[in-house]
Amino acid sequence: MRTAAVLFRDEQAGVLTQNSDGSFVFTYLDHWLCDASKPGISPAFPKSRRAFFAAHLFPFFYSKLPEGSNREWLCRKHRLDLNDDFGLLMISACNDSIGAVRVVPVTENHRIKLEPL
């Protein structure tokens, strides 16, 4: 299982998890849901207490991945399998992302904390 913090304008809005079977789950954090001024991160993810599930990486997050030679170069540089979309997402959407949403890996050394729902 791998987990990433989903940031909206540099504030953690939710958590994206890849399960051991390759499926994905996105959930909002309580503080984000309770603040009426905070928007959903995408029309595909309206604010909700329910978790969003998918067998493959959600199209919203998949659209943030590099393509073609950029994908190949990043995978080679970071020793990732070309089909490791989640690994690539955590590398490419961590700092260099179009729009207000970034995806940051959660590790023991990372300061972002996960809040249980």
Secondary structure, DSSP 8 states (H G I E B T S, - for coil): -EEEEEEETTEEEEEEEE-TTS-EEEEE-HHHHH-TTS--SBTTB-S-SS-EEESS--HHHHTTS--HHHHHHHHHHTT--TT-HHHHHHHHTTTS-SSSEEEEE--TT--------
